[in-house]
């Protein structure tokens, strides 16, 4: 059987590392959103780069049939 002292661990006694702090907010509240902002910046940059590469490298073969509007059930 286990002794009662083994399970009586107070979690508030654990040391805090650099990510978690005892303070509720730091001087800059935006510091907590830095990973999210970096993720959004990288995602936006990657999406823009892939779109630009597609426009620059992609094939362009317009034809008269491709330029016509699509009409369902009607021959153009």
C-alpha positions as a Markdown table, in Angstrom:
| # | Residue | x | y | z |
|---|---|---|---|---|
| 1 | Unk | 0.0 | 0.0 | 0.0 |
| 2 | Unk | 1.0 | 3.6 | -0.6 |
| 3 | Unk | 1.6 | 6.0 | 2.2 |
| 4 | Unk | -0.5 | 9.2 | 2.4 |
| 5 | Unk | 2.6 | 11.4 | 2.1 |
| 6 | Unk | 3.4 | 10.1 | -1.4 |
| 7 | Unk | 0.2 | 11.6 | -2.9 |
| 8 | Unk | 0.2 | 14.8 | -0.9 |
| 9 | Unk | 2.2 | 16.9 | -3.4 |
| 10 | Unk | 1.4 | 20.6 | -3.4 |
| 11 | Unk | 1.6 | 21.8 | -7.0 |
| 12 | Unk | 2.2 | 25.4 | -6.0 |
| 13 | Unk | 5.6 | 24.5 | -4.5 |
| 14 | Unk | 7.0 | 23.5 | -8.0 |
| 15 | Unk | 9.5 | 25.9 | -9.4 |
| 16 | Unk | 8.3 | 28.0 | -12.3 |
| 17 | Unk | 10.2 | 28.1 | -15.6 |
| 18 | Unk | 10.6 | 31.0 | -18.0 |
| 19 | Unk | 7.4 | 30.3 | -19.9 |
| 20 | Unk | 5.1 | 30.1 | -16.9 |
| 21 | Unk | 5.4 | 32.9 | -14.4 |
| 22 | Unk | 3.8 | 33.7 | -11.1 |
| 23 | Unk | 2.8 | 37.1 | -12.5 |
| 24 | Unk | -0.6 | 37.4 | -14.2 |
| 25 | Unk | 0.5 | 39.7 | -17.0 |
| 26 | Unk | 3.9 | 40.9 | -18.1 |
| 27 | Unk | 4.6 | 44.5 | -19.0 |
| 28 | Unk | 3.6 | 43.8 | -22.6 |
| 29 | Unk | 0.4 | 41.8 | -23.0 |
| 30 | Unk | 1.4 | 41.3 | -26.7 |
| 31 | Unk | 4.2 | 39.0 | -25.6 |
| 32 | Unk | 1.7 | 36.2 | -25.0 |
| 33 | Unk | 0.5 | 36.6 | -28.6 |
| 34 | Unk | 3.9 | 36.5 | -30.2 |
| 35 | Unk | 3.7 | 32.8 | -31.3 |
| 36 | Unk | 0.3 | 33.3 | -32.8 |
| 37 | Unk | 1.4 | 36.4 | -34.7 |
| 38 | Unk | 4.6 | 34.7 | -35.9 |
| 39 | Unk | 2.4 | 31.7 | -37.1 |
| 40 | Unk | 0.0 | 34.1 | -39.0 |
| 41 | Unk | 2.9 | 36.0 | -40.5 |
| 42 | Unk | 4.6 | 32.8 | -41.8 |
| 43 | Unk | 1.3 | 31.4 | -43.1 |
| 44 | Unk | 0.5 | 34.6 | -44.9 |
| 45 | Unk | 4.0 | 34.9 | -46.4 |
| 46 | Unk | 4.0 | 31.2 | -47.5 |
| 47 | Unk | 0.5 | 31.6 | -49.1 |
| 48 | Unk | 1.6 | 34.8 | -51.0 |
| 49 | Unk | 4.9 | 33.2 | -52.1 |
| 50 | Unk | 3.1 | 30.1 | -53.5 |
| 51 | Unk | 0.5 | 32.2 | -55.3 |
| 52 | Unk | 3.1 | 34.4 | -56.8 |
| 53 | Unk | 5.2 | 31.4 | -57.9 |
| 54 | Unk | 2.1 | 29.9 | -59.5 |
| 55 | Unk | 1.3 | 33.1 | -61.4 |
| 56 | Unk | 4.9 | 33.5 | -62.6 |
| 57 | Unk | 5.6 | 29.8 | -63.5 |
| 58 | Unk | 2.1 | 28.6 | -64.5 |
| 59 | Unk | 1.1 | 27.9 | -68.1 |
| 60 | Unk | -1.1 | 30.4 | -69.9 |
| 61 | Unk | -2.8 | 29.0 | -72.9 |
| 62 | Unk | -6.0 | 31.0 | -73.5 |
| 63 | Unk | -8.2 | 30.0 | -76.4 |
| 64 | Unk | -11.5 | 31.3 | -77.7 |
| 65 | Unk | -13.4 | 28.3 | -76.2 |
| 66 | Unk | -11.8 | 28.9 | -72.8 |
| 67 | Unk | -12.7 | 32.6 | -72.9 |
| 68 | Unk | -16.5 | 32.0 | -73.4 |
| 69 | Unk | -18.8 | 32.1 | -70.4 |
| 70 | Unk | -20.0 | 28.7 | -69.2 |
| 71 | Unk | -23.7 | 28.2 | -70.0 |
| 72 | Unk | -25.3 | 25.1 | -68.5 |
| 73 | Unk | -27.1 | 22.9 | -71.1 |
| 74 | Unk | -26.4 | 25.3 | -74.0 |
| 75 | Unk | -23.8 | 24.9 | -76.7 |
| 76 | Unk | -21.7 | 28.1 | -76.9 |
